[in-house]
Amino acid sequence: VAREAVIQQILHVARNFQVIRFDAAMTLAKRHIQRLWYPLLGEGGDIPGRANASLSAQEFDQRIPQEFWREVVDRIAQEVPDTLLLAEAFWMMEGYFVRTLGMHRVYNSAFMNMLKNEENHKYRETMKNTLSFDPEILKRFVNFMNNPDEETAFAQFGNGDKYFGVTTLLATMPGLPMFGHGQIEGFKEKYGMEYSRSYWNEFPDEHLIREHEKRIFPLLKLRYLFSGVDYFELFDLVDNHHTVDSIFAYTNGTEKYKSLVLYNNRYEHAQGRINNSVQKMVRDGDSRHNRSRTLAESLGLCDKSRHYMLYEKFPEGLAYIVPSVTLFEEGLWVSLEGYQSEIWLNVREVEDKDGSYELLCQQLKGGGTATLERDLAIIRLQPLFRALDNFRSKTMLETISKIVIGEQVASKEIRSFALLAGEAYARLSILLETGEFPFKGNEVQPKELLDLLQNLIGVFQQEASLLAQGGKIIEELPIVIVAALLLKPFIVPGTTLEELASLIGRLHLEAFFEELLAPLAPPIEWEGVVNRALFILAPPINFGEEESSVRRSLEELFQEPLFRAAIGYNESEGVKWYHKESLQESFYYIVLGACLKEGIAVQERGEKMVRLWLSKEFHANYRVEPLLASLRGLEG
């Protein structure tokens, strides 16, 4: 009667709530009722005063033939099937509650207690026993680092490397991670369910919160990689034939993407090699058997040459490349400082069909890269770079430099320049005919190049030229112009600014001109320098239109995505801003592009319009709207 009354109350709660938590549920399990109240004959039990109530195992089973919680689980499944049942069970009863009694989830107090006390061998044995019996049990554990009955996470784990190492395990192990009240904020006051308010005047630890945002929250967003057990493998780390229990090493993921987690849960440095996983029970139809896998197999690798493993280290974000056969032959050597963790994400394998991965692996020498795809593209572009190598010659750059600063350029120098460019164009044409590169070729005639150079000389020899102002522009103009000339064979009629930008990106001209750009700007700005060629090749405004207004022309410029990118356009709190120096430099290049495209006849009009823009910009205070408003009613 009492049992049915309690079950009816549970069913009533289940009809009103989708999740039910059973506090201290292990006290109603048969083994603990027997241990506490009806000890076996001849045993005193945990309460000596109950020795007179001893029962034989047979008699005890007759009095309680069925587990109470098993009956609860069955009734819930039958009458309110959408309810999740969560049990609190300790005394090493966690596995029993999910394996035998059928609870959907159970609090895993061993996670908190054993990792806190650094009983690493015990916890690894718990995991190994569970894996060899039934890995599915791991999915049903609720792992945690504190709760209302325990000290705070700060008191137990601190707020340093150990805390974040164990929290990394919390975020990446199968099952369900649970964060306690105030854990992320670093609160130190122990709380309880009976508290109506806090008694300590504490403030959130902003540094701790930021570290969670950097090191933990991104992992929680990847729980689909970690919550299951189908691809979960636990590894022993071995050093000199001895297992190093302080290091937790495991893989997990999906069929396509794998991950590797490493953590050293002790103060001292630890090292060793991982290769073979611990025994794990797998089902094959109706049969069950235990098996072990190598690390390479767990990561989904092939034991073939010309196959490479790629992965990103978290949270640094650098990508690494390793020959797959290395992991098959050697496993992985691990070396971790005290409480250090290391996480590999997005582990996948590629076949090196063109040798680019092998070359990149040799270049990196075990190091990582933040630009994996760019590095591979540059390696694959090397034949193209070699064909166009003349555009990096000192002779070509010196000729353009003389033109820019207004020095006299001899006809011999111009012919030499044209010859170098012509040779590069010829090699490029032959290379593009092979079809190895997805670029279209466009033949450039020597006379067209000479005419362009002569036009360039005419532009820069004009007195009081707007283009001869600004030391930075004078320094970078030769490379920008050479970049524009290099691109000419790739440009077909009607090419838009966006298509040009895509072309520059695919050709990685910032890498091609790396040595020439080094003295001009830091690497992060190289792409911006090369992109200036866009405004030379396809100026986004035509200064030759008589009816164009100074305001409308600038408004049209501000609508161009590439112009916006060039000037640092951004919006904040409803205000549109730009970067002053970038805006001025972009004006110079647009005028130059128009002069080269239409001839020096448009120079006077272009200079006049740009000078007007610059005079109004001086008072705009980096804001777009005041600049445009100041031009209202002014005609070019």
Secondary structure as UniProt FT lines:
FT   HELIX           2..14
FT   TURN            15..16
FT   STRAND          19..22
FT   TURN            23..24
FT   HELIX           25..28
FT   HELIX           30..37
FT   TURN            41..42
FT   HELIX           48..53
FT   HELIX           57..63
FT   HELIX           68..79
FT   TURN            81..82
FT   STRAND          84..87
FT   TURN            91..92
FT   HELIX           94..99
FT   STRAND          105..108
FT   HELIX           109..116
FT   TURN            117..118
FT   HELIX           120..133
FT   HELIX           135..140
FT   STRAND          141..144
FT   TURN            148..149
FT   HELIX           153..157
FT   HELIX           161..172
FT   STRAND          176..178
FT   TURN            181..186
FT   TURN            193..194
FT   HELIX           206..215
FT   HELIX           217..220
FT   TURN            221..222
FT   HELIX           223..226
FT   TURN            230..231
FT   STRAND          233..239
FT   TURN            240..241
FT   STRAND          242..243
FT   TURN            245..246
FT   STRAND          247..253
FT   STRAND          258..264
FT   STRAND          270..277
FT   STRAND          280..284
FT   TURN            285..286
FT   STRAND          287..291
FT   HELIX           295..298
FT   TURN            299..300
FT   TURN            305..306
FT   STRAND          307..314
FT   TURN            315..316
FT   STRAND          319..323
FT   HELIX           324..330
FT   STRAND          332..336
FT   TURN            338..339
FT   STRAND          341..351
FT   HELIX           356..364
FT   TURN            365..366
FT   HELIX           372..380
FT   HELIX           382..387
FT   HELIX           389..392
FT   HELIX           394..405
FT   HELIX           411..433
FT   TURN            434..435
FT   HELIX           446..460
FT   TURN            463..464
FT   HELIX           466..468
FT   HELIX           471..487
FT   HELIX           488..490
FT   TURN            493..494
FT   HELIX           497..507
FT   HELIX           509..512
FT   HELIX           514..517
FT   TURN            518..520
FT   HELIX           523..525
FT   HELIX           526..531
FT   HELIX           533..537
FT   TURN            543..544
FT   TURN            546..547
FT   HELIX           550..559
FT   HELIX           561..566
FT   TURN            567..568
FT   STRAND          570..572
FT   TURN            573..574
FT   STRAND          575..577
FT   HELIX           580..598
FT   HELIX           600..602
FT   HELIX           603..617
FT   TURN            618..622
FT   HELIX           624..630
FT   TURN            631..633
//
